[in-house]
Amino acid sequence: MLIIGSGLPSFHDLSSFGPAAAAPSAAFDAWLGETLIGRVGAERAAGLEGWTDAPSARRCHPREDHLVPLFVAAGAAEDEPAVRHYHE
């Protein structure tokens, strides 16, 4: 089975997309990178479960529908470390 988690999960509030999104997006992206890349297993899962407490979480994601594929991929990875292949 192959599960691919792909996309740009940092900002998905298209009602305020543009320069105003830069700071909230950077804050959420930094948190997301630390949570995904810096942790594995139960520690990573716990971090993702608390995603709404992340900096600018609901500003970047008024609804979680675009983050759910990331949660699935992270859960499937279990104790495997995350890798960021592309950023900015």
Long-range contacts (C-beta under 8 A, 24 or more apart in sequence): 3-72, 3-73, 3-76, 4-73, 5-69, 5-70, 5-72, 5-73, 5-74, 7-66, 7-69, 7-70, 9-61, 9-66, 9-67, 9-70, 10-60, 11-60, 11-61, 12-60, 12-61, 12-62, 12-66, 13-59, 13-60, 13-61, 13-62, 21-60, 23-56, 24-55, 24-56, 24-59, 24-60, 25-56, 25-60, 27-55, 27-56, 28-54, 28-55, 28-56, 28-57, 28-59, 28-60, 28-61, 30-55, 31-55, 31-57, 33-84, 33-87, 36-70, 36-74, 36-82, 36-84, 37-81, 37-82, 37-83, 37-84, 40-78, 40-79, 40-80, 40-81, 40-82, 41-78, 41-79, 44-74, 44-82, 45-74, 45-75, 48-74
